[in-house]
Amino acid sequence: MAPSRSRKGLHGWSSVARWTLFGTLGCVLVSVAFNTVMFDDLGARAQWRSILSATVLPVLLGVPLFFYMSMRLRGLAMSNLRLGLVARTDSLTSCLNRGAFTAKVTTLLGRTDPPPSGTLLMIDADNFKAINDLFGHDAGDEALTIIARAIRSTLQAGELVGRMGGEEFGVYLPGVDHHGAEISAERIRRSVNLAIFSPDGRARQLSVSIGGAVFEGGASFSDLFRIADQRLYNAKEAGRNRVTIVHATDYPDIALSKAS
Protein backbone atom coordinates (compact mmCIF):
# COMPACT_ATOMS: atom_id res chain seq x y z
CA MET A 1 0.00 0.00 0.00
CA ALA A 2 1.14 3.56 -0.69
CA PRO A 3 2.17 5.65 2.31
CA SER A 4 -0.38 8.16 3.51
CA ARG A 5 -0.01 11.86 2.81
CA SER A 6 0.60 12.61 6.48
CA ARG A 7 3.46 10.12 6.66
CA LYS A 8 4.95 11.47 3.42
CA GLY A 9 4.72 14.99 4.84
CA LEU A 10 6.37 13.89 8.08
CA HIS A 11 9.19 12.28 6.15
CA GLY A 12 9.66 15.46 4.10
CA TRP A 13 9.79 17.73 7.15
CA SER A 14 12.19 15.40 8.97
CA SER A 15 14.50 15.61 5.96
CA VAL A 16 14.41 19.42 6.14
CA ALA A 17 15.18 19.27 9.87
CA ARG A 18 18.11 16.90 9.34
CA TRP A 19 19.65 19.04 6.59
CA THR A 20 19.27 22.17 8.72
CA LEU A 21 20.63 20.58 11.89
CA PHE A 22 23.57 18.66 10.46
CA GLY A 23 24.47 21.33 7.92
CA THR A 24 24.65 23.98 10.63
CA LEU A 25 26.48 21.63 12.99
CA GLY A 26 29.08 20.92 10.32
CA CYS A 27 29.66 24.65 9.79
CA VAL A 28 30.03 25.17 13.56
CA LEU A 29 32.58 22.37 13.90
CA VAL A 30 34.67 23.63 10.99
CA SER A 31 34.53 27.22 12.29
CA VAL A 32 35.46 26.23 15.87
CA ALA A 33 38.34 24.05 14.68
CA PHE A 34 39.67 26.83 12.46
CA ASN A 35 39.48 29.49 15.19
CA THR A 36 41.06 27.16 17.76
CA VAL A 37 44.09 26.68 15.54
CA MET A 38 44.35 30.28 14.33
CA PHE A 39 44.00 31.96 17.75
CA ASP A 40 45.79 29.39 19.88
CA ASP A 41 48.55 31.87 20.86
CA LEU A 42 46.24 34.70 22.06
CA GLY A 43 45.55 33.38 25.53
CA ALA A 44 42.65 31.57 27.14
CA ARG A 45 40.26 34.54 27.29
CA ALA A 46 40.71 35.51 23.62
CA GLN A 47 40.53 31.89 22.53
CA TRP A 48 37.29 31.38 24.47
CA ARG A 49 35.77 34.46 22.79
CA SER A 50 36.91 33.27 19.36
CA ILE A 51 35.28 29.88 19.96
CA LEU A 52 32.07 31.56 21.09
CA SER A 53 32.09 33.70 17.94
CA ALA A 54 32.82 30.62 15.80
CA THR A 55 29.77 28.96 17.33
CA VAL A 56 27.23 31.79 17.29
CA LEU A 57 27.86 33.18 13.80
CA PRO A 58 27.46 29.84 11.93
CA VAL A 59 24.26 29.18 13.88
CA LEU A 60 22.82 32.61 13.07
CA LEU A 61 23.77 32.31 9.38
CA GLY A 62 23.57 28.57 8.85
CA VAL A 63 20.11 27.79 10.28
CA PRO A 64 18.14 30.11 7.93
CA LEU A 65 20.41 29.30 4.97
CA PHE A 66 20.18 25.52 5.31
CA PHE A 67 16.46 25.71 6.09
CA TYR A 68 15.87 27.74 2.93
CA MET A 69 17.97 25.40 0.79
CA SER A 70 16.27 22.33 2.26
CA MET A 71 12.82 23.77 1.59
CA ARG A 72 13.76 24.47 -2.02
CA LEU A 73 15.07 20.93 -2.47
CA ARG A 74 11.93 19.52 -0.83
CA GLY A 75 9.76 21.59 -3.17
CA LEU A 76 11.67 20.33 -6.22
CA ALA A 77 11.37 16.73 -5.04
CA MET A 78 7.61 17.09 -4.52
CA SER A 79 7.20 18.70 -7.94
CA ASN A 80 9.10 15.85 -9.58
CA LEU A 81 6.96 13.35 -7.69
CA ARG A 82 3.75 15.01 -8.87
CA LEU A 83 5.00 15.20 -12.47
CA GLY A 84 5.92 11.54 -12.39
CA LEU A 85 2.50 10.64 -11.01
CA VAL A 86 0.74 12.70 -13.70
CA ALA A 87 2.85 11.05 -16.41
CA ARG A 88 1.83 7.57 -15.20
CA THR A 89 -1.83 8.19 -14.37
CA ASP A 90 -4.96 8.38 -16.50
CA SER A 91 -6.49 11.75 -15.65
CA LEU A 92 -10.11 10.59 -15.81
CA THR A 93 -10.04 7.34 -13.84
CA SER A 94 -6.90 7.79 -11.70
CA CYS A 95 -5.71 4.36 -12.86
CA LEU A 96 -2.32 3.77 -14.43
CA ASN A 97 -2.33 4.82 -18.07
CA ARG A 98 -1.65 2.23 -20.77
CA GLY A 99 2.06 2.93 -21.04
CA ALA A 100 2.68 2.84 -17.30
CA PHE A 101 0.57 -0.31 -16.80
CA THR A 102 2.30 -2.12 -19.66
CA ALA A 103 5.76 -1.11 -18.46
CA LYS A 104 5.06 -2.12 -14.85
CA VAL A 105 3.62 -5.53 -15.76
CA THR A 106 6.43 -6.17 -18.27
CA THR A 107 8.98 -5.47 -15.53
CA LEU A 108 7.25 -7.91 -13.17
CA LEU A 109 7.07 -10.55 -15.91
CA GLY A 110 10.78 -10.15 -16.56
CA ARG A 111 11.80 -11.34 -13.10
CA THR A 112 13.35 -14.78 -12.99
CA ASP A 113 13.84 -15.46 -9.27
CA PRO A 114 11.32 -16.80 -8.64
CA PRO A 115 9.71 -17.22 -12.10
CA PRO A 116 6.57 -15.10 -12.26
CA SER A 117 3.06 -16.46 -12.33
CA GLY A 118 -0.36 -14.88 -12.16
CA THR A 119 -3.23 -13.61 -14.29
CA LEU A 120 -3.83 -10.76 -16.70
CA LEU A 121 -7.46 -9.64 -16.96
CA MET A 122 -8.92 -7.46 -19.69
CA ILE A 123 -12.14 -5.70 -18.69
CA ASP A 124 -14.49 -3.84 -21.03
CA ALA A 125 -17.59 -1.79 -20.16
CA ASP A 126 -20.72 -3.27 -21.72
CA ASN A 127 -22.93 -1.17 -24.02
CA PHE A 128 -20.74 1.87 -23.49
CA LYS A 129 -21.65 3.45 -26.83
CA ALA A 130 -25.31 3.32 -25.83
CA ILE A 131 -24.50 5.23 -22.62
CA ASN A 132 -22.78 7.96 -24.60
CA ASP A 133 -25.59 8.10 -27.18
CA LEU A 134 -28.42 8.17 -24.63
CA PHE A 135 -26.97 10.32 -21.89
CA GLY A 136 -24.00 12.15 -23.42
CA HIS A 137 -20.24 11.90 -23.09
CA ASP A 138 -20.21 13.43 -19.61
CA ALA A 139 -22.32 10.52 -18.40
CA GLY A 140 -19.94 8.17 -20.22
CA ASP A 141 -17.00 9.69 -18.37
CA GLU A 142 -18.89 9.31 -15.09
CA ALA A 143 -19.56 5.65 -15.89
CA LEU A 144 -15.87 5.01 -16.54
CA THR A 145 -14.94 6.70 -13.27
CA ILE A 146 -17.46 4.56 -11.38
CA ILE A 147 -16.23 1.36 -13.06
CA ALA A 148 -12.59 2.21 -12.26
CA ARG A 149 -13.50 2.85 -8.62
CA ALA A 150 -15.41 -0.43 -8.47
CA ILE A 151 -12.43 -2.34 -9.86
CA ARG A 152 -9.96 -0.74 -7.45
CA SER A 153 -12.21 -1.51 -4.48
CA THR A 154 -11.75 -5.25 -5.08
CA LEU A 155 -7.98 -5.33 -5.55
CA GLN A 156 -5.42 -6.32 -2.92
CA ALA A 157 -1.92 -4.99 -2.25
CA GLY A 158 0.41 -5.58 -5.21
CA GLU A 159 -2.38 -5.93 -7.78
CA LEU A 160 -2.38 -3.40 -10.60
CA VAL A 161 -5.11 -1.73 -12.66
CA GLY A 162 -4.65 0.41 -15.74
CA ARG A 163 -6.87 2.05 -18.32
CA MET A 164 -5.89 0.57 -21.67
CA GLY A 165 -7.90 3.07 -23.69
CA GLY A 166 -11.55 3.93 -24.28
CA GLU A 167 -13.69 1.80 -22.00
CA GLU A 168 -11.14 -1.01 -21.57
CA PHE A 169 -9.14 -1.72 -18.41
CA GLY A 170 -6.36 -4.14 -17.58
CA VAL A 171 -5.78 -5.81 -14.22
CA TYR A 172 -2.67 -7.76 -13.28
CA LEU A 173 -2.95 -10.28 -10.42
CA PRO A 174 0.53 -11.57 -9.49
CA GLY A 175 0.69 -15.10 -8.13
CA VAL A 176 -3.04 -15.75 -8.66
CA ASP A 177 -3.96 -19.15 -10.13
CA HIS A 178 -6.95 -20.06 -12.29
CA HIS A 179 -9.34 -20.54 -9.39
CA GLY A 180 -8.24 -17.36 -7.70
CA ALA A 181 -8.50 -15.45 -10.97
CA GLU A 182 -12.11 -16.53 -11.46
CA ILE A 183 -12.94 -15.43 -7.91
CA SER A 184 -11.24 -12.05 -8.42
CA ALA A 185 -12.86 -11.48 -11.80
CA GLU A 186 -16.32 -12.36 -10.49
CA ARG A 187 -15.75 -10.01 -7.56
CA ILE A 188 -14.95 -7.21 -10.02
CA ARG A 189 -17.99 -8.01 -12.15
CA ARG A 190 -20.34 -7.96 -9.15
CA SER A 191 -18.78 -4.79 -7.78
CA VAL A 192 -19.51 -3.01 -11.07
CA ASN A 193 -23.07 -4.40 -11.12
CA LEU A 194 -23.70 -2.99 -7.65
CA ALA A 195 -22.21 0.43 -8.36
CA ILE A 196 -24.62 3.38 -8.38
CA PHE A 197 -25.00 5.08 -11.77
CA SER A 198 -27.93 7.49 -12.25
CA PRO A 199 -27.27 9.68 -15.29
CA ASP A 200 -30.92 10.76 -15.62
CA GLY A 201 -31.95 10.48 -11.97
CA ARG A 202 -32.87 6.82 -12.34
CA ALA A 203 -30.56 3.97 -11.33
CA ARG A 204 -28.98 2.28 -14.35
CA GLN A 205 -26.98 -0.90 -13.95
CA LEU A 206 -23.44 -0.95 -15.24
CA SER A 207 -21.77 -4.17 -16.31
CA VAL A 208 -18.45 -5.37 -17.68
CA SER A 209 -17.22 -8.35 -19.63
CA ILE A 210 -13.93 -9.88 -18.51
CA GLY A 211 -11.39 -12.06 -20.28
CA GLY A 212 -8.34 -13.49 -18.57
CA ALA A 213 -5.10 -15.36 -19.20
CA VAL A 214 -3.49 -17.36 -16.38
CA PHE A 215 0.21 -18.22 -16.67
CA GLU A 216 3.01 -19.93 -14.77
CA GLY A 217 6.74 -19.78 -15.30
CA GLY A 218 6.78 -16.50 -17.19
CA ALA A 219 5.24 -15.11 -20.38
CA SER A 220 5.40 -11.92 -22.42
CA PHE A 221 2.90 -9.14 -21.89
CA SER A 222 1.90 -9.09 -25.57
CA ASP A 223 1.02 -12.81 -25.52
CA LEU A 224 -1.01 -12.53 -22.34
CA PHE A 225 -2.74 -9.42 -23.66
CA ARG A 226 -3.78 -11.15 -26.88
CA ILE A 227 -5.11 -14.19 -25.05
CA ALA A 228 -7.02 -12.14 -22.47
CA ASP A 229 -8.36 -9.81 -25.14
CA GLN A 230 -9.67 -12.72 -27.23
CA ARG A 231 -11.30 -14.21 -24.13
CA LEU A 232 -12.88 -10.82 -23.53
CA TYR A 233 -14.27 -10.88 -27.05
CA ASN A 234 -15.71 -14.36 -26.38
CA ALA A 235 -17.36 -13.08 -23.20
CA LYS A 236 -18.96 -10.28 -25.23
CA GLU A 237 -20.17 -12.71 -27.84
CA ALA A 238 -21.62 -15.01 -25.17
CA GLY A 239 -23.94 -12.27 -23.91
CA ARG A 240 -21.82 -9.76 -21.93
CA ASN A 241 -21.64 -9.28 -18.16
CA ARG A 242 -19.64 -12.46 -17.72
CA VAL A 243 -16.15 -13.82 -17.14
CA THR A 244 -14.10 -16.06 -19.43
CA ILE A 245 -10.66 -17.14 -18.23
CA VAL A 246 -8.22 -19.68 -19.70
CA HIS A 247 -4.79 -20.95 -18.82
CA ALA A 248 -2.23 -19.65 -21.29
CA THR A 249 -0.69 -23.09 -21.86
CA ASP A 250 -4.10 -24.47 -22.88
CA TYR A 251 -4.47 -21.83 -25.59
CA PRO A 252 -3.03 -23.40 -28.77
CA ASP A 253 -3.35 -20.39 -31.11
CA ILE A 254 -0.48 -18.45 -29.47
CA ALA A 255 2.95 -19.83 -28.69
CA LEU A 256 4.01 -18.19 -25.48
CA SER A 257 7.41 -16.51 -25.44
CA LYS A 258 9.32 -15.83 -22.25
CA ALA A 259 9.54 -12.18 -21.24
CA SER A 260 12.99 -10.78 -21.99
Order of alpha helices (4+ residues) and beta strands (2+ residues): alpha-alpha-alpha-beta-alpha-alpha-beta-beta-alpha-beta-alpha-beta
